[in-house]
Amino acid sequence: GLRLAEQNRPDLYVLEVGLIDGSGFDLLKQVRSWTPAAPVVICSADVRETTRQQASAAGVSAFFAKPVNLDALAAEVSRLLSH
């Protein structure tokens, strides 16, 4: 997935905070190095205030708690891509 993201530079990223092989925030740093202006949406079961604050400080465009309302996620993705 990382290799594809680096090669293709998506217009928007949807990330999880808790990954098996690392932190979603570490991944976010890599994403920002490739496409600094691309919106990033976090979908996570980790809804602690500290996690939300970290996401906000990292410039995350939107944060969704799992289970994610797919209609709300789709609407937010559409809104972010229309800018």
Order of alpha helices (4+ residues) and beta strands (2+ residues): alpha-beta-beta-beta-alpha-beta-alpha-beta-alpha
